[in-house]
Amino acid sequence: MKSAWAFSVAASLLPCVVPVSARADSGEVLETIVVTGSRIGYRDLLDTPAVSITRPGDFLMLSLTLVNDTRNEQARESEIYATLQKMLARAGKRFELVYGESFTTRINESNVRIPLSKDEKRPDVEYVELFVRTALAGQPGRAAELTLALRDFVKNAERVGRTEIDVGDEPALSLARPERFRYELIDAIAKDAAAMRTLLGSGCEMTIEGLSSRIEWQRVSVSELLLYIPYTMEISRCGVATATQ
């Protein structure tokens, strides 16, 4: 009897490169995803595949909005950027300022004049949304401690002129280069398929599709992410005798 165990991997065994649209002046590649919002619920978990891995995020982040309503536009912008400069000076090596929605750019002395937005209802108001972040360093249990440290950093930040800082309620989580976990996930999927084949018998035909898909993620705690590849496994012909010639 000839058993069939096919993996539809297509290009999944080729190196997968995260698309990068630009680079920060500091040379940091824009490949750090930002995860905000609530943690995954039971209903959401039902939509994820059977095999996944849980990993701590690389950074814990707190969202900030710097707002300024100084009448003079040039003075208004100068006060916002001066506030950013003072925050950078206090950040040291423990904290970093970054901006961007899904992918982030680190702010430094060379690119501190990041784009500002205008309030549509109040033409004399400008603002900028960004994050302050600190490394989790593989220690998800320190999330509460680090969140307090982030809030203290913002609380003690020096505001210049009429600049105010609004702080987000819940910390966000970020992960650098999520595709670095691709082969760890594929290995886990392969081991699961091998165990399934052992239990069901070598005569079963098994096909796995979707391994060329990008890694997806869900937040499972304040400091951890559930990572998975949205694959599907099809099992057929178990117990069906193969005709011999």
C-alpha positions in Angstrom: 0.0 0.0 0.0 1.4 3.4 -1.0 0.6 6.1 1.5 0.1 9.7 0.5 1.1 12.7 2.7 1.3 15.8 0.6 2.3 19.3 1.8 1.2 22.1 -0.6 4.0 24.4 0.4 4.5 26.2 -2.9 6.9 29.0 -2.1 6.6 28.7 1.7 10.0 27.1 2.0 11.6 30.1 0.4 12.9 33.0 2.6 10.1 35.4 3.2 11.0 39.1 3.4 8.9 41.6 5.2 8.0 44.4 2.7 9.7 47.7 3.6 8.5 51.0 2.1 11.2 53.2 3.6 13.9 53.4 6.2 14.2 55.8 9.1 17.2 58.2 9.1 18.7 56.1 11.9 18.8 53.1 9.6 16.0 51.3 11.5 14.0 49.1 9.1 10.2 49.8 9.2 9.2 46.3 10.1 7.9 46.5 13.6 4.2 45.8 13.9 2.0 47.6 16.5 -0.8 45.7 18.1 -3.5 47.7 20.0 -6.9 46.9 21.2 -8.4 44.3 23.4 -7.1 40.8 24.0 -8.3 37.8 21.9 -11.6 36.3 23.1 -12.9 32.8 22.9 -14.9 33.5 19.7 -11.8 35.0 18.0 -9.8 32.0 19.1 -12.1 29.7 17.2 -11.1 31.4 13.9 -7.4 30.6 14.4 -5.8 27.4 13.3 -5.0 24.5 15.7 -1.3 25.1 15.7 0.1 28.4 17.0 2.8 29.8 19.3 2.7 32.4 22.0 5.6 34.9 22.3 6.1 38.0 24.3 6.2 41.3 22.4 9.5 43.1 22.0 8.2 46.4 23.3 5.5 47.8 25.5 4.2 51.1 24.2 2.0 54.0 25.4 0.2 56.1 22.9 0.6 59.9 23.2 -0.9 62.9 21.5 0.9 66.2 21.7 -1.5 69.1 21.2 -0.8 72.8 20.9 -3.2 75.8 20.3 -0.7 78.7 20.2 -2.2 81.3 17.8 1.0 81.8 15.7 1.6 78.7 13.5 5.4 78.9 13.6 5.4 79.3 17.4 2.9 76.5 17.7 5.1 74.1 15.7 8.3 75.2 17.5 6.7 74.4 20.9 5.6 70.9 19.8 9.1 70.1 18.4 10.8 71.6 21.5 8.7 69.4 23.7 9.7 66.4 21.6 13.4 67.4 21.9 13.1 67.5 25.7 11.4 64.1 25.8 14.2 62.7 23.7 16.8 64.2 26.0 15.2 62.5 29.0 14.5 59.2 27.3 18.1 57.9 27.6 18.5 54.2 26.7 15.5 53.0 28.5 12.7 54.7 26.5 12.2 55.5 22.8 9.8 57.7 20.9 8.3 56.2 17.8 5.5 57.1 15.4 3.4 55.3 12.8 0.2 53.3 12.8 1.0 49.7 11.8 4.7 50.0 11.3 6.9 52.3 13.4 9.8 54.7 12.8 12.1 55.6 15.7 12.4 59.3 16.4 15.9 60.7 16.9 17.7 64.1 16.7 17.9 63.8 12.9 14.1 63.3 12.2 12.5 64.9 15.2 10.4 67.3 13.0 7.9 64.6 12.2 4.7 65.6 10.3 2.0 67.4 12.3 -1.7 67.3 11.8 -4.2 70.1 11.9 -7.4 70.0 13.8 -10.2 70.3 11.2 -12.5 72.2 13.6 -9.9 74.5 15.0 -7.4 75.8 12.5 -5.2 77.2 15.2 -4.6 73.7 16.8 -2.0 71.2 15.6 -1.2 67.8 17.1 1.0 64.7 16.5 0.3 61.2 17.6 3.2 58.9 18.6 4.3 56.3 21.1 6.8 56.0 23.9 8.1 52.5 24.2 10.4 50.4 26.4 11.8 46.9 25.8 10.1 43.9 27.4 13.4 42.0 27.1 11.6 38.7 27.1 10.1 39.3 30.5 6.3 39.5 30.0 5.8 39.4 33.8 7.2 42.9 34.1 4.4 44.4 32.0 2.7 46.2 34.9 5.9 47.6 36.2 7.0 48.9 32.8 3.5 50.4 32.1 3.9 52.5 35.3 7.4 53.5 34.2 6.0 54.7 30.8 3.3 56.7 32.5 5.8 58.3 34.9 8.0 59.2 32.0 5.1 61.1 30.3 3.9 62.6 33.6 7.3 64.2 34.2 7.9 65.3 30.6 8.5 69.0 30.3 5.8 70.7 28.2 7.0 73.8 26.2 4.6 76.7 25.8 1.0 75.6 25.3 1.8 72.0 24.4 -0.3 69.4 26.2 0.1 65.7 26.2 -2.8 63.3 26.1 -2.1 59.7 27.1 -3.8 56.5 25.9 -5.6 54.3 28.4 -4.2 50.9 27.5 -0.6 50.1 26.5 0.1 48.7 23.0 2.4 45.9 22.1 4.9 45.7 19.3 6.9 42.9 17.7 9.9 43.3 15.4 10.1 41.2 12.3 7.2 38.7 13.0 8.3 36.7 10.0 11.3 35.5 12.0 9.0 33.0 13.6 7.9 31.5 10.2 10.0 28.3 10.3 9.3 27.7 14.0 5.6 27.8 13.1 6.0 25.5 10.1 8.0 23.1 12.2 5.2 23.0 14.7 2.7 22.4 12.0 4.8 19.6 10.5 5.1 17.9 13.9 1.3 18.2 14.4 0.7 16.6 11.0 3.2 13.8 11.7 1.4 13.0 15.0 -1.9 13.1 13.3 -0.7 10.7 10.7 0.6 8.3 13.3 -2.7 8.3 15.1 -4.9 7.9 12.0 -2.7 5.5 10.1 -0.2 5.8 7.2 -2.9 5.2 4.7 -4.5 8.5 5.2 -4.0 11.2 2.6 -3.1 14.6 4.2 -2.8 17.9 2.4 -1.8 21.1 4.1 -2.4 24.4 2.3 -1.6 28.0 3.1 1.9 27.7 4.4 3.0 30.4 2.0 0.7 32.8 3.8 2.1 35.6 5.9 2.2 35.2 9.7 -0.9 36.7 11.5 -1.3 37.5 15.2 -3.7 38.1 18.0 -3.1 39.7 21.4 -3.6 37.2 24.2 -2.4 39.3 27.2 -1.0 42.7 28.0 2.5 41.5 27.0 2.0 38.4 24.7 0.9 37.7 21.1 -0.5 34.5 19.6 1.3 33.9 16.3 0.0 31.6 13.5 -0.1 30.9 9.8 -3.7 30.6 8.5 -3.2 27.1 7.1 -5.8 24.4 6.4 -5.3 20.6 6.7 -7.4 18.2 4.7 -7.5 14.5 5.7 -9.1 11.9 3.4 -9.3 8.2 2.5 -8.5 7.0 6.0 -9.3 3.3 6.1 -9.9 3.1 2.3 -8.1 0.0 0.9 -5.8 0.5 -2.0 -6.3 -1.9 -4.9 -3.2 -4.0 -5.7 -2.1 -4.8 -9.2 
